[in-house]
Amino acid sequence: MELVLILKIVLVVGPLLAAIYFWAKPSSVPTKIIVSIICIPALIAGVWLPVKETAERKEQDEASRYDRELLERQELRGQGFPTAYIDGLGENPLLKHHFNEGQRYEKEYKFEEAIEEFNKCLSHPGATEENRVAANILIGNCYYAQSRFKEAEEHYRGALDISKRVKDKSEALRGRAVALGNIGVVLHQKGHLEGALEYYRKALKIHEKIGNLSGMASDYGNIGLILEQKGDLEGAIGNHREALKMFESLGDLRGAARSYGNIGNALVQAGDLDGALKNHRKSLDINEGLRDLSEMAKNYNNIGVVVKEKGQFEEALKSHMQALRINKSIGRRDGIAINYCNIGNVLALQGNLDAALESYREDLIISQEIGQPEGIARAHINMGSIHYQKGLYKSAALLQFQGLSIYSQIGMKPHVEKAQRHLAISVRKLRDQGKFEEFLQEAKDKFGEEVEKLLGGLFTADEAD
């Protein structure tokens, strides 16, 4: 490094001193002119090369920052959790056997068998309306655990409808609140943030009315997740801490673990990596004690994200692979998709672009199969980042636009803004190559009028850079 610096100084100072020396000493004018002709280009080169290197280094730094920022597409977000309403099922002697069997299968992650048993409760002639509300919710939870969100929502809405016929007002409200909250969880998974928030708040209002602290804690946690996705980190952390306080007062270890994880996620977004890691490890410790595999997978995933941000790529990869193994063992497909996303992120940062691209494709395939728009968006954005690093700027921009479009549709404002920034960088490259109009026409052919609507202000901002 010192030798390179010395050579650069010699390139600048050497020609200058040589020219001064020959012009100062007695010599013929032609000799002085010849020396000047030799020295001036050398001097220009000596000045120009460092300037060029500085510009290239700036561009490389920008690209590196771009690549690192872009690979934050999802990874962290905690998920809303459907809750159960089981009052009555365990006490009804006609249903007790099927209820107990269903719960046993559910704990063993045998969801199809659990659904079969809970369906026997639902269709039993001796089942009360309260029993049918509970059975629908339990069946919905099993479908949700398999990432079958359409079927889950159908059963939650079925529970909501039946709750209107329950004669005991207190029981009707309890079942209704759980059904509302769980519909919110499904809408959240499907990317309908405003709709999810509306259902969470309806559930919270009922839980506050009937004094159900556990239900209130779940609602606060779910609302916190929405606020985080909408960019309100202070509001998100406040809600998660309120939920944590309630869960701890109830001695609910699962709820406390979930809240620690959600606080950790929000702290990552706020830039407090040490605080985030501390909360995620607290959550993992609790879930390991409970042997809750689904929650442990989320913990490993989120710890992987934090250590990746700290630059510990091998440790991050190890955590994500552990999460993937657990999610595959229990059939948690939404978790598998996120794991592939995060594995791809680490591989990309290690420079293994082809392997990263393959991971993102796995994320895309699963997200499409389970109908999760956020996952579809993040996969397109991440695949675009790989195309950008490979110098395929047009395909990168098209992929990024598709992700941007989905984020815009589901109202994830922080993701929209970030996707716009990165799309602008790809667009700048296309302009430099004279291929911007070609991209724009192809985008219009593929996406129609949406292109003008979404990108009208983007290119103006890009031109101002």
N, C-alpha and C positions, 0 to 999 in steps of 0.2 A: 504494500500500500504506500509506504514512504518512497519507494523507488519510483512509482507511478507519479507521485506528486512532484518529485525532483525533475522528472522528464518533462512534465507539464510546465514547470517554471523555466527550465532551459529553453523550451520551445518558444516561450514568450520573451524572456529576457535576452537569450542568446542572439537572435537576429537583431534585436534593438541595439544591443551593445556593439555588435559587429558593424552595423550601419553607422553608428555615431563615431566609432573608431576610425573607419576609413574616410569619413567626411571631415574629421578633425585633422588627420595627418596629411602632410603634403603628398598629393598624388594627382594624377591626371583626372580630368572630369570624366572621360569615358570609363575609367576604372571605377570611379565612384558610382556612376550610373549602373554599371554591371553588377556591382556589389548590392546596390539598392534593389535592382530587379530580382536578385536572388533572395535578399533578406525580407522584402515586403511580403511576398506570398507566404514565406515561412512564419512571419509574425502574424499574419491574418489567420493562418491555420492554427497557430498556437492559441489565439484568442477564441476562434470559432469552435474548436473541438470541445473545450470545457463548457461553452454555452450550449452546444448540441447535447452533450452528455447530461447537463442539468435538465434540459427540456425532456430528454428521454426518461430520465429518472423520475421526473414529475409525472409523466404519463404512466410509467410502470407502477408508481405508488398509487395513482388514481385507480388503475386497473386492479391492483391488489386489494385496495380498500373496497372497490366495487364488488370484486369476487367474494370477499369475506362477508360484506354486509348482505349480499344477495342470498347467501346460504343460511339465512335465518328463518326460513319460511316455515316453519312449524313443528314445530318440534315441541315447544314447551306446553302449549295450552293445556290446562287441566280441563276436565270434562265435567259437565253437569251429571248428577247421579240420580237415576230414578229411585224413588223410595217405595217401600211396600206398605200396604194396608192389609193386615191379616186378621183383624178383630172378627171373631165369630167363626172363622174357618176351623181353628184348632179346637173350639169348644163344641161345635156341632158333631154329635156322635156319628151321624150319617156320612160325614165328610172327613172325619179326623184321619182315617187311614190314608186316603188319597192326598190329603194336605201334607201329612208327615213324609210320605214317600216323595212327593214333589219337592219338598224342601231338601230332602236328602240328596236327590239327584241334582238339584241346583247347586248345592255346595260342592258336589263332585264335578261340576261343569258339564253335566250330562243334560243339556238344556232341552233336547227333543223329548227325552223321557219325562223330564219335569213338566213340560207343556202338556204331555198326554195325561199325567195325573191331575194337573190343575184343571184341565178341560173336563175331567170327570166330575170335579167339584162344580164347575160352571153349569153343566148340563143335568146335574142330579135333580130329580123332582122334589127332593127335600131341601134344596138350597133356598135360603132366604135372599131378599134383594141385597142385604148387606154382604152375604156370602158371594153373590155374583159380582158385586163391585170389587171385592177383595180378589176373587179368582181372575177377573179380567186384568187387574193391575199386576198380579203375579205372572200371568202369561205374557203380558206386555214386557215385563222386566226380563223374562227369558229371551224374548225376541230381540230386545235391545242389546243384551249381552252378546248376541250373535251378529250385531250390526244390521239386523233386519228391521230398519227403522219404520218402514211402511206398516208392517204387521204390528209393531209395537204401538204406533200411534193409533191404529184402528182399535186395539184393545183398551188403550187409555181413554179414548173418546167413548167407547162402549161403557166403560166404568162411569164416566162423567154423566152419560145419559141415564144409566140405571140409578145413580145417586139421587136423582130428582124424585124417584119413587120410594125412597127409603123413608119410613114413617118417623123413626127416631131422629129428631132434628140434629142432635149432637153427632150421631153417627153419620148422618147425611153430609154434614159439613166436613167431618174428618175425611171421609172417602172422596168428597169433591175436591178438597184442598190437595190431596195426594195426586189425584187424576190431573188437576190443572198443572201442578208442578212438573209432573212427568211428561205431559204434552209439551211443556216448555223445554224440557231436556231434549226431546226429539227435534223440535223446531230449531233448537240451538245447534244440534248436530247437522241438520240440513242447511244451516247457514242463514236462517231467518231470524236475525238478531232482535229486531224490534218486536216481532211476534213472540219470541221466546221471553223477552223482557216483560211483555204485557202479561203473559201467563204466570211468570214467576211472581210478579207483584200481586196478582189476584190470589195466588196461593198464600203469599205472605200475609195478606190482609185477613184471610180466613184463619190462618194459624195464630195470628195476633189476637183475633176475636175470641178464639176458643182456648187461648193460653197454651198452645202446643209448642214448647220450647225447642224440641228436636226438629219439628217441621220448620220453625222460624230459622233455626241455624242452617238447615239445608237451603232454604230460600235465600238467605243472605249470601251464602257461598256461591250459589248459582248466579245471583245478580252480580256479584263481584267478578265472575268470569266474563260476563257480558261487558261490564264497564272496562275491564282490561282490554278486551278486543276493540272497544271503541276509543281506546287511548286515554281513558281516565284512570291512571294508575293510582292516584291518591284515593279516589273513591273505591277502587277495587281492593286495595290493601285494607282500607277501613272496614269494608264489608267482610273480608276474610278474617280479620282479627275479631270482629264481632261474632262471627260464626264459631271461631276457635274458642272464645270465651264461653259461649253457650254449650258447646260440645264437652268442654272440660268440666263445666259445672254439673253436667249430666253423667260424667264418667264414660262418655261415648268415645272409645279409643279410635274406632274407624273414622268417625267424623273429625276428631282432632287431627289424625294423620292426614286426612284429605285437606284440611285447612292449612296445615303446615306446608304441604306441597303446593297449594294454590298461592300462599304468601311467597314461597320460594320463586315461583314462576313470575309473579309480579315484580319481585325484587331484581330478577334478571333484566326485565324490561327497563327497570329504573337504573340499572348499571351497578347494583350492589351484588357482585358475584360472591363475595365471601358470606354475606348474609343469606343469599339464595342457597348456597351449598349447605350451610348450617341447617336451614329449614328443611331442605330435601332429605338430609341424612336423619333428621329427627323423624320425619315421616316414614323413611325406610325402616328405621329401628322398630317403630310401632308395628308396621305391617309385617315385618319378619316374625315378630312375636305372635301376631295373629295368624300367620301363614296365609295371608291374603295374596294369592299369586297375581291377580289382576292389578291390584294396587302396587305390588312390588315391581311389576313390569313398568308401570308409569314412573315409579321412583328411579329405577335404573335409567330409564330414558331421559328423565329430567336432569339427573346427575351428569349423564353423558353430555348434555347440552352445555351445562355450566363449565365442566372441565375442558370442553372444546373451546369455549370462550377464553379460557385461561391459557390456551395453546398446548394443552396436554392431549394430543391427538390419539395416541395409542390407548391411553386410559379411557378416552371418550369412546373409541371404537369398541373397546371391551365392554363398556356399560351398555351401549346400544345393542350389541350382539346378545348380551344376557337378556335384555328386555325382549328382543325378537324371539329367542328360544322359549321364554315363558309364554309370550302371546301365542305362539304357534301351538304350544302344548295345550292351551285352553281354548283355542279357536277364536281369539279376539281379533277380528279382521281390521277394525279401525285402528287398533294399536299396532298391528303388523304394518299397516300402511305408513304410519308415522315413523316406525322404526326404520323402514326402508328409506324414508326421506332423510332421516338424521344420519344413517350410515352413509348415504350418498354425500351429504354435506361434509363429513369428515374425509371421505375418500377424495373429494374435489379439492379440499384444502391441502391434502397430501400430494396433489398433482396426478392422481390416478383417475383421469377424466372418463375413460371408457367404462370403468367399473362403477363410477359415480352415476353416469348416465343410465346404466342398467338398473341401478337401485331406484332412481327416479321413475323409470318406466314401470317397475313393480308397484311403486306408490300410486302411479296414475291408474294402472289396471285395477287395483283393489278399490281405490277411491271411486272409480266409475262404477264398479260392480255393486258397491254398497250405497251408491247415490249420495256421496258426501262432497258438496261443491267446494268447500274450503280445501280439501285434499286435492281435488282436480286442479284448482287454481295454483296451489303451491307446487304441484308436480310440473305444470307447464312453465312456471316461473323458473324453477330450478333447472329444468331441461334447457330452457333458454340461456341460462348462465353458462352451461357447458358448451352450447353452440357458440356463444360469444367468445369463450376462451379458445375455441378451436378456429376462430376467425370467420365463422359462418354467420355474419351479422344479420342477413336478411331473415334466415330461419330463426335466429335468436329473437329478433324483434317480433316476428309473427307469434312465436310461442309466448313471449312476454306479454304481448297485447291480449292474447287469449286469457292468460291468467289475470291480467288487469281487469278485463271485462267481467270475469266472474266475481272478483273481489268487489267490484263496483256494484254489481247486481245484489250481492248479499250484504252490502253496507259495512264492510270492514275497512273503515277509513284509514287507519294507520298503514294497512297493507296496500291500499290503493295508492297512497302517497309514495310509499317506498317503491312500488312497482313502476310508477310513473318516472321516478328518478332514474331507475336503471334502464327503462325503455329509452329514455332520452339519450343515454350514453350510447346505446346501440344505434339509435337514429343518427347521432353525430358521426359515427363511423360510416354509416351508409351515405351520408352527405359527403364525407371526405372522398368516398369512392365513386360519387356521382350516381348512386343507386337508390337514392331516397324515393324518387318518383315511382320507380319500379316496385318498391316495397309498398308504397301507399296505395297503388292501384291493386296490387295483389290482396292487400288487407281489405280494401273496399269490396273486392269481388268475393272475399270469403266471409266478411262480417257485415257488409252493407252499411247503412247510414250510421250505425253505432260508432264507426271509426271517427267521423267528423265530430260527433257529440263528445266522445271520450278524449280525443286528442287535440281538440281545438286550442286549448290553453297550453297544452304540453309543449308544442313545437315553438310557441312564442317564447316560453320560458327557456327552452333549449337554445334558441337563437340569442338570448340575452347573456348566455354563459360566456 
